[in-house]
Amino acid sequence: MSKERKGGMGGPMGRMGGGPRAVEKAKDFKGTLVRLSKYLKPYRVGLVVVAIAAITSVIFSIISPKIMAKITDELIRPILELVGGNPTPSPIDFSYIWNIVVILIGLYVLSAAFSYLQQFIMAGVSQKVVYDLRRDIDEKLARLPLKFFDSHTHGELLSRFTNDVDNISATLQQSITQVITSVTTVVGVLIMMLTISPILTLISIIVIPLSGILMMMVVKRSQKYFIGQQKKLGELNGHIEEMYTGHNVVKAFGHEKKAINEFDEVNEGLYDVGWRAQFLSGLVMPIINFIGNLGYVLVAVVGGVLVTKGRITVGDIQAFIQYNRQFTQPIAQVAQISNIIQSTVASAERVFELLDEEEVIPEPVNPVKAKADCGAVEFEHVKFGYREDRILINDMNIKAEPGQMVAIVGPTGAGKTTLVNLLLRFYELNGGRILVDDVDITEMNRADLRKKFGMVLQDTWLFNGTIRDNIAYGKKNATEEEIIAAAKAAHADHFIRVLPEGYDTILNEEVSNISQGQKQLLTIARALLADPEIMILDEATSSVDTRTELQIQNAMKTLMKGRTSFVIAHRLSTIREADVILVMKDGDVIETGNHETLMAQNGFYADLYNSQFNQEEEA
């Protein structure tokens, strides 16, 4: 159990504690940093105020030890006078001490106030920058072609949208102000130390390179383990996402033990590399503290000698020791921040890579609208491949007259679903053109083109919400009467009304509280409500029983009535009444005609039909 806790799915490692965090570095650090700074540019006034507030807060805190030294000197003064031979030293001036205490309290309050101010403003700036980044990513995703989503996993996109942007947000919130305060502290403390004793300052500075060398040695060794940790964490997240989203399949095939073993293997690897990374990075602060303590001893010894010679006071020694502590801490913080910034710039680079992805071809400057919305579709010498070097469709010519039912059949991988992607312009053609109502689809706005189409697919897409909302998704501002009418036309009204909550029934996240056939009827109702000129039905009855199939077929007849329809089906018995049947193989239309014509040809379609008919009889 302890290993699982250490190697589990916890958030990012501590940002400022526990040593440096060596992670993946950006390929173009400078360019990415410049680009990220452009997101900060609109908020430069706030950043200037943050810098001023941070510097002011540090100055007030730096002055305090020097003033506090006066209290020490006043308290020890009678003792020094006695040692110096004065038998009646003057009493301690407590009013003087209290005045200094009041000044110190004032300085601390002012320091805290300016620190609060800079944190408050920086929180707003960082969140605004992150808001802008997420808005740009969201808008970019809407402009990306379907092939981009086909070639990237959901987990990868979510990681860029959430983890990488959160990493940028945390760095902007913490590290920018930390850099300002650390640099100001180092400079300010160095000046104050020099005013007290240049010799003691030299001693303090000499030990710093030693701690820096030791720290870099540790960082260099731990870096590979941090990179490995991020890699293993990605593997673990991917495995868990896959197992939980597909838990039904895992259980159905009895792969629970295998899945657990795979998890344990990845988790063990994450534990091992994570332990090494954290252990090595955890050595940094003990090393710094050890070297700092050596410096502290040297300062105390040499300072004591200087006090005996009257070169400095005891209060100065006290102040100097405080400054010495303040001097080493920000140097270590800057070293840590440098690693965090590397990680942040790498995250920003991944975000900008997404923002730079090739977008869909821009909409036409002067889009053309069809003169008549009748649903005519024509493919003219269409050539297409998902990759330039692998052409799937070579020379396709199809013509669907308004109101016709066009069935598309063929073996898996023949290119049937590809036609749907091309019709809706999810992909661009390599050659030829597609006309909808005598207008080239590349001359139309995509939104106008897609409004002409309705879809009922094998994979029923319904979202978490009420049945009413899912049906109403087909039409903006749909009335209650229109929703119910669409449900009745789709033969869905009856089963909806017998549900406990009727149209207000909430579909759960996986839509497992209604049957597959009921889901399909809801998608048909949604398509009916949209009332498009052209319908696409892709394997709409392939995963339901025969009785439900008849229900769906009756609903689809209503849906297709008066509309041009493209029906993709494996069950050839369902498309006998099609006006035109396109038989596809290896991306080409090899046969065209109605059912009777194709059966008379005794070709590929006849073979497919007879094989299915024989299988159904045997069943």
C-alpha positions in Angstrom: 0.0 0.0 0.0 2.8 2.4 0.8 4.2 2.0 -2.7 0.8 2.7 -4.3 0.5 5.9 -2.3 3.9 7.1 -3.3 3.6 6.1 -6.9 -0.1 6.9 -7.4 -1.8 9.6 -9.3 -1.1 12.5 -7.1 -0.6 16.0 -8.4 2.7 17.6 -9.4 5.6 17.5 -7.0 6.0 20.3 -4.5 7.0 23.4 -6.4 9.2 25.2 -3.9 9.9 22.6 -1.2 11.9 19.4 -1.3 14.6 20.5 -3.8 14.7 21.3 -7.4 12.4 19.7 -9.9 14.3 18.7 -13.0 11.9 18.0 -15.9 11.7 18.1 -19.6 13.3 21.1 -21.2 11.9 23.2 -24.0 13.3 22.8 -27.4 13.2 26.6 -28.0 13.4 28.2 -24.6 14.0 31.8 -25.7 11.3 31.8 -28.4 8.7 30.2 -26.2 9.5 32.5 -23.3 9.1 35.6 -25.6 5.8 34.2 -26.9 4.5 33.6 -23.4 5.5 37.1 -22.4 3.1 38.4 -25.0 0.3 37.0 -23.0 1.6 39.1 -20.0 1.8 42.3 -22.1 -1.8 43.4 -21.6 -1.3 43.2 -17.8 2.1 45.0 -17.7 0.7 47.8 -15.4 -0.3 45.2 -12.8 3.1 43.5 -13.2 4.9 46.8 -12.5 2.8 47.3 -9.4 3.6 43.7 -8.3 7.3 44.3 -8.8 7.2 47.6 -6.8 5.2 46.0 -4.0 7.5 43.0 -3.9 10.7 45.1 -3.8 9.1 47.4 -1.1 8.1 44.5 1.0 11.6 43.0 0.9 13.2 46.4 1.7 11.1 46.8 4.9 12.0 43.2 6.0 15.7 43.8 5.2 15.9 46.9 7.3 14.5 45.2 10.4 17.6 43.2 11.6 19.7 46.4 11.5 17.2 48.2 13.6 16.8 45.2 15.9 20.6 45.3 16.5 20.1 48.6 18.4 17.9 46.8 21.0 20.6 44.2 21.5 23.3 46.9 21.9 21.1 48.8 24.4 20.4 45.6 26.5 24.1 44.6 26.6 25.5 48.1 27.1 25.4 48.1 31.0 27.4 44.8 31.0 30.0 46.2 28.6 30.3 49.3 30.8 30.9 47.2 33.8 33.5 45.1 32.0 35.1 48.4 30.8 35.6 49.6 34.4 32.5 51.7 35.1 31.1 50.5 38.4 27.8 52.5 38.0 26.6 51.9 34.5 23.5 53.8 33.4 20.3 51.8 33.5 18.7 50.3 30.4 16.6 52.8 28.5 13.4 50.8 28.0 11.5 53.7 26.5 14.2 53.7 23.7 13.7 50.0 23.3 10.0 50.3 23.1 10.2 53.0 20.5 12.4 50.6 18.4 9.9 47.8 18.9 7.1 50.0 17.7 9.2 50.9 14.6 9.9 47.2 14.0 6.2 46.3 14.3 5.4 49.1 11.8 8.0 47.8 9.4 6.7 44.2 9.6 3.1 45.4 9.1 4.1 47.4 6.0 6.2 44.5 4.7 3.2 42.1 5.1 0.8 44.6 3.6 3.0 45.0 0.4 3.5 41.3 0.3 -0.3 40.8 0.4 -0.8 43.4 -2.3 1.6 41.8 -4.7 0.2 38.4 -4.2 -3.4 39.7 -4.6 -2.5 41.4 -7.9 -0.4 38.6 -9.2 -3.2 36.1 -8.5 -5.5 38.2 -10.8 -2.9 38.5 -13.5 -2.0 34.8 -13.6 -5.6 33.8 -13.7 -6.3 36.3 -16.6 -3.4 34.9 -18.5 -4.5 31.4 -18.0 -8.1 32.4 -19.0 -6.7 33.9 -22.2 -4.6 30.7 -22.9 -7.6 28.4 -22.3 -9.8 30.6 -24.5 -7.3 30.5 -27.3 -6.9 26.7 -27.0 -10.7 26.2 -27.0 -11.1 28.4 -30.1 -8.2 26.6 -31.8 -9.7 23.2 -31.2 -12.9 24.4 -32.9 -10.8 25.3 -36.0 -8.8 22.0 -36.2 -9.6 19.4 -38.8 -11.0 16.0 -37.9 -7.7 14.4 -38.9 -6.0 16.1 -36.0 -8.3 14.5 -33.4 -7.9 11.2 -35.2 -4.1 11.3 -34.7 -4.1 12.5 -31.1 -5.4 10.8 -28.0 -8.0 12.4 -25.8 -5.6 12.1 -22.8 -2.9 14.0 -24.6 -5.2 16.9 -25.5 -6.6 17.0 -22.0 -3.1 17.1 -20.6 -2.2 20.1 -22.6 -5.5 21.8 -21.8 -5.3 21.2 -18.1 -1.9 20.0 -16.7 0.3 22.2 -18.9 -1.9 25.3 -18.5 -2.1 24.7 -14.7 1.7 24.4 -14.6 1.9 27.8 -16.3 -0.6 29.3 -13.9 1.2 28.0 -10.8 4.5 29.4 -12.0 3.1 32.8 -12.9 1.4 32.9 -9.4 4.5 31.8 -7.4 7.7 32.0 -9.3 7.6 35.5 -10.9 7.1 37.2 -7.5 9.6 34.7 -6.0 12.3 35.7 -8.5 11.7 39.4 -7.8 11.8 39.0 -4.0 14.8 36.6 -4.1 16.9 38.9 -6.3 16.0 41.9 -4.3 16.8 40.1 -1.0 20.2 39.0 -2.3 21.1 42.5 -3.4 19.7 44.2 -0.4 21.1 41.8 2.2 24.5 42.0 0.5 24.5 45.8 0.8 23.4 45.6 4.5 26.2 43.0 5.2 28.8 45.2 3.6 27.7 48.2 5.8 28.3 46.0 8.9 31.6 44.3 8.0 33.3 43.7 4.6 35.4 40.9 6.2 32.4 38.9 7.4 30.6 39.5 4.1 33.6 38.0 2.2 33.5 34.9 4.5 29.7 34.5 3.8 30.3 34.8 0.0 33.2 32.3 -0.1 31.0 29.3 1.1 28.3 29.9 -1.5 30.2 28.4 -4.5 30.8 25.3 -2.5 27.1 24.8 -1.8 26.4 25.6 -5.5 28.8 23.0 -6.8 27.4 20.3 -4.5 23.8 21.3 -5.3 24.4 21.1 -9.1 25.9 17.7 -8.7 22.7 16.5 -7.0 20.5 18.2 -9.5 22.3 16.7 -12.5 21.9 13.2 -11.0 18.2 13.7 -10.1 17.2 15.2 -13.4 17.0 11.9 -15.3 14.8 10.4 -12.5 12.4 13.3 -12.7 12.1 12.9 -16.4 11.5 9.2 -15.9 8.9 10.0 -13.2 6.9 12.2 -15.6 7.0 9.5 -18.3 5.9 6.8 -15.9 3.1 9.1 -14.5 1.9 9.6 -18.1 1.9 5.8 -18.6 -0.1 5.3 -15.4 -2.7 7.9 -16.2 -3.1 6.5 -19.7 -3.5 2.9 -18.3 -6.1 4.0 -15.7 -8.1 6.0 -18.2 -8.1 3.1 -20.6 -9.1 0.6 -17.9 -11.9 2.7 -16.4 -13.4 3.9 -19.6 -13.4 0.3 -20.9 -14.2 -1.5 -17.7 -17.1 -3.3 -19.1 -14.9 -4.9 -21.8 -12.2 -5.7 -19.2 -14.8 -7.5 -17.0 -16.5 -9.2 -19.9 -13.2 -10.8 -21.1 -12.0 -11.6 -17.6 -9.0 -9.4 -17.8 -9.2 -7.8 -14.4 -6.2 -9.7 -13.1 -4.2 -8.8 -16.2 -5.2 -5.1 -15.8 -4.2 -5.1 -12.1 -0.9 -6.7 -13.0 -0.2 -4.1 -15.6 -1.1 -1.3 -13.2 1.2 -2.8 -10.5 4.1 -3.0 -13.0 3.7 0.6 -14.1 3.1 1.7 -10.5 6.2 -0.1 -9.3 8.2 1.6 -11.9 6.8 5.0 -10.9 7.5 4.3 -7.3 11.1 3.3 -8.0 11.9 6.3 -10.2 9.9 8.7 -8.0 11.6 7.5 -4.8 15.1 8.1 -6.4 14.1 11.5 -7.7 12.6 12.7 -4.4 15.5 11.3 -2.3 18.2 13.0 -4.4 16.3 16.3 -4.6 15.7 16.0 -0.9 19.5 16.2 -0.3 19.7 19.7 -1.6 18.4 21.5 1.4 20.5 19.5 3.9 23.6 20.3 1.8 22.7 24.0 1.7 22.0 24.0 5.5 25.3 22.2 6.2 27.3 24.6 4.2 25.3 27.5 5.7 26.1 26.2 9.2 29.8 26.1 8.4 29.5 29.8 7.3 27.6 30.6 10.4 30.4 29.1 12.6 33.0 31.1 10.7 31.0 34.3 11.0 30.5 33.7 14.8 34.2 33.1 15.4 35.5 35.9 13.3 32.7 38.2 14.5 33.6 37.5 18.1 37.2 38.4 17.4 36.1 41.7 15.8 33.9 42.5 18.8 36.8 42.1 21.2 38.8 44.5 19.1 35.9 47.0 19.0 35.5 46.9 15.3 31.8 46.0 15.5 29.1 45.6 18.2 27.3 42.5 19.5 24.1 43.9 17.9 25.9 44.0 14.6 26.9 40.3 14.9 23.3 39.4 15.6 22.1 41.4 12.6 24.8 40.0 10.4 23.9 36.4 11.4 20.3 37.1 10.4 21.4 38.6 7.1 23.6 35.6 6.5 20.6 33.3 6.9 18.6 35.5 4.6 21.4 35.6 2.0 21.7 31.9 1.4 18.0 31.1 1.3 17.0 33.2 -1.8 20.0 31.8 -3.7 18.7 28.3 -3.2 15.2 29.5 -4.2 16.5 31.0 -7.4 18.1 27.6 -8.2 14.8 25.9 -7.6 12.9 28.5 -9.7 15.2 28.0 -12.6 14.1 24.4 -12.9 10.4 25.3 -12.4 10.7 27.9 -15.2 12.3 25.2 -17.5 9.3 23.0 -16.8 6.9 25.8 -17.3 8.4 26.9 -20.6 8.3 23.2 -21.7 4.5 23.2 -20.9 4.1 26.5 -22.7 5.8 25.0 -25.7 3.4 22.1 -25.8 0.5 24.6 -25.6 1.9 26.7 -28.4 2.5 23.6 -30.5 -1.2 22.9 -30.3 -2.0 26.5 -31.1 0.3 26.3 -34.2 -1.3 23.1 -35.6 -2.6 23.4 -39.2 -6.2 24.5 -39.2 -9.0 23.7 -41.5 -9.1 25.7 -44.8 -10.6 29.1 -44.0 -14.2 29.8 -44.9 -14.7 31.4 -48.3 -14.6 35.2 -48.3 -17.8 35.3 -50.3 -19.7 32.1 -49.4 -22.3 30.8 -51.8 -25.7 29.7 -50.7 -27.8 27.2 -52.6 -30.6 28.7 -54.6 -32.9 25.8 -53.7 -32.8 23.5 -50.6 -33.8 20.3 -52.3 -31.0 17.8 -51.3 -29.3 17.0 -54.5 -25.8 15.6 -54.1 -23.1 14.8 -56.7 -19.6 13.5 -56.5 -17.5 14.4 -59.5 -14.2 12.5 -60.0 -13.6 12.6 -56.3 -10.1 11.5 -55.2 -9.2 11.2 -51.5 -6.8 9.6 -49.1 -6.2 10.1 -45.4 -2.6 10.4 -46.3 -1.1 11.7 -49.6 0.8 8.5 -50.2 -2.3 6.3 -49.5 -5.2 7.1 -51.7 -8.4 5.4 -50.7 -10.8 6.8 -53.3 -9.4 7.1 -56.8 -12.2 8.4 -59.1 -15.7 8.4 -57.5 -18.7 9.6 -59.4 -22.1 9.5 -57.6 -25.3 11.4 -58.2 -28.2 11.4 -55.8 -31.4 13.1 -56.9 -33.6 15.0 -54.4 -35.6 12.6 -52.3 -33.7 9.5 -53.4 -32.6 6.8 -51.0 -29.0 6.0 -51.8 -27.6 2.8 -50.0 -23.9 2.3 -49.6 -22.7 -1.3 -49.1 -19.4 -3.1 -49.0 -17.0 -4.9 -46.8 -15.3 -3.3 -43.8 -12.7 -0.7 -44.9 -14.3 -0.2 -48.3 -14.6 3.6 -47.7 -18.3 3.8 -46.8 -17.9 6.0 -43.7 -15.3 8.0 -45.5 -18.1 9.3 -47.8 -19.8 10.7 -44.7 -16.7 12.5 -43.7 -16.3 14.0 -47.2 -19.9 15.0 -47.5 -19.7 17.0 -44.2 -16.3 18.3 -45.2 -14.5 16.9 -42.2 -11.7 16.1 -44.6 -10.6 18.0 -47.7 -10.5 16.2 -51.1 -7.3 15.4 -52.9 -9.1 15.9 -56.2 -12.5 16.4 -57.8 -15.4 18.1 -56.1 -18.7 17.5 -54.3 -21.8 19.4 -55.1 -24.8 19.9 -52.8 -27.7 21.6 -54.5 -25.4 22.4 -57.4 -23.0 24.3 -55.2 -19.4 23.2 -54.6 -19.1 22.5 -50.8 -15.8 24.3 -50.7 -17.7 27.5 -51.7 -20.1 27.2 -48.8 -19.7 28.0 -45.1 -19.2 24.7 -43.2 -22.0 25.7 -40.8 -24.5 26.2 -43.7 -23.3 23.0 -45.3 -23.8 20.9 -42.1 -27.2 22.3 -41.4 -28.3 20.5 -44.5 -27.4 17.2 -43.0 -28.9 15.1 -40.3 -27.2 12.0 -38.9 -28.2 8.8 -37.2 -25.1 6.8 -36.5 -24.3 3.3 -35.1 -22.6 5.0 -32.1 -25.4 6.9 -30.5 -24.1 10.1 -29.1 -26.2 11.4 -26.2 -25.0 13.7 -23.5 -25.5 13.7 -19.7 -28.8 15.6 -19.3 -32.6 15.2 -19.7 -34.2 13.3 -22.6 -35.9 16.6 -23.5 -32.6 18.4 -23.8 -31.1 15.6 -25.9 -33.9 15.7 -28.4 -33.9 19.5 -28.4 -30.2 19.5 -29.4 -31.4 19.1 -33.0 -33.0 22.6 -33.1 -32.2 25.8 -31.4 -35.1 27.2 -29.2 -37.3 24.1 -29.9 -40.7 24.3 -28.3 -42.2 21.6 -26.1 -44.7 20.7 -28.8 -42.0 20.3 -31.4 -40.0 18.0 -29.1 -43.0 15.8 -28.4 -44.0 15.7 -32.1 -40.5 14.6 -33.1 -40.5 11.9 -30.4 -43.9 10.6 -31.6 -42.7 10.6 -35.2 -39.7 8.6 -34.1 -41.8 6.1 -32.1 -40.0 7.2 -28.9 -42.9 9.0 -27.1 -44.3 5.8 -25.6 -41.2 4.5 -24.0 -40.3 8.0 -22.8 -43.7 8.5 -21.0 -43.4 5.2 -19.2 -40.1 6.2 -17.6 -40.5 7.5 -14.0 -39.6 11.1 -14.9 -40.8 11.0 -18.5 -39.1 13.7 -20.7 -37.3 14.9 -17.5 -35.5 11.6 -17.1 -31.8 12.3 -16.7 -29.5 10.2 -18.9 -26.4 9.3 -16.9 -22.9 9.8 -18.1 -22.7 6.5 -19.9 -26.4 6.6 -21.0 -26.8 3.1 -19.5 -30.2 3.7 -18.0 -32.0 3.2 -21.4 -31.5 0.5 -23.9 -29.5 0.7 -27.2 -32.7 0.7 -29.3 -34.2 3.5 -27.1 -31.0 5.5 -27.6 -31.3 5.1 -31.4 -34.9 6.2 -31.3 -33.9 9.4 -29.4 -31.2 10.2 -32.1 -33.8 9.7 -34.8 -36.2 12.1 -32.9 -33.3 14.6 -32.7 -32.7 14.3 -36.4 -36.4 14.7 -37.2 -36.5 17.9 -35.1 -33.6 19.3 -37.0 -35.6 18.7 -40.2 -32.6 18.6 -42.6 -32.8 18.1 -46.4 -30.3 15.2 -46.4 -30.1 12.3 -44.0 -27.1 10.1 -43.3 -27.8 6.8 -41.6 -24.7 4.8 -40.7 -25.3 1.3 -39.4 -28.3 2.6 -37.5 -29.8 -0.9 -36.8 -26.7 -3.0 -36.6 -26.7 -3.5 -32.8 -30.3 -4.1 -31.8 -32.7 -7.0 -31.8 -35.1 -7.8 -34.7 -38.2 -6.3 -33.0 -36.4 -3.1 -32.1 -34.9 -3.0 -35.6 -38.5 -3.0 -37.0 -39.3 -0.1 -34.7 -36.2 1.8 -35.8 -36.9 1.1 -39.5 -40.4 2.5 -39.2 -39.0 5.6 -37.5 -36.4 5.9 -40.2 -39.0 5.6 -43.0 -40.6 8.6 -41.4 -37.3 10.3 -41.2 -36.3 9.7 -44.8 -39.7 10.6 -46.3 -39.2 13.5 -48.7 -35.5 13.7 -48.0 -32.4 12.6 -49.8 -30.9 9.8 -47.7 -27.5 8.0 -47.6 -27.9 4.7 -45.8 -24.8 2.7 -44.9 -25.8 -0.8 -43.9 -24.3 -4.2 -43.4 -27.7 -5.9 -43.3 -28.5 -5.8 -47.0 -32.1 -6.9 -46.4 -32.8 -3.4 -44.9 -32.0 -1.6 -48.2 -33.9 -3.5 -50.8 -36.2 -0.5 -51.4 -33.2 1.9 -52.0 -33.5 3.9 -55.3 -29.7 3.5 -55.8 -27.3 1.0 -54.3 -23.6 1.8 -54.4 -21.4 -1.2 -54.0 -17.9 -0.2 -52.7 -14.7 -2.1 -52.6 -11.2 -0.8 -51.8 -12.4 2.8 -52.1 -14.1 2.5 -55.5 -17.7 2.1 -56.5 -17.7 -1.2 -58.5 -21.4 -1.6 -59.0 -24.4 0.7 -59.2 -28.1 0.1 -59.5 -31.2 -1.0 -57.5 -31.6 -4.3 -55.8 -33.2 -6.1 -58.7 -30.6 -4.9 -61.2 -27.7 -5.8 -59.0 -29.0 -9.2 -58.2 -29.5 -9.8 -62.0 -25.9 -8.9 -62.6 -24.9 -11.8 -60.3 -21.8 -9.8 -59.3 -20.2 -8.7 -56.0 -23.5 -7.4 -54.5 -25.3 -10.7 -55.4 -22.5 -12.6 -53.6 -22.8 -10.4 -50.5 -26.6 -10.6 -50.4 -26.7 -14.4 -51.0 -24.1 -15.1 -48.3 -26.1 -13.0 -45.8 -29.4 -14.5 -46.8 -28.0 -18.1 -46.3 -26.6 -17.1 -42.9 -29.9 -15.7 -41.8 -31.7 -18.9 -42.9 -29.2 -21.1 -41.1 -29.7 -18.9 -38.0 
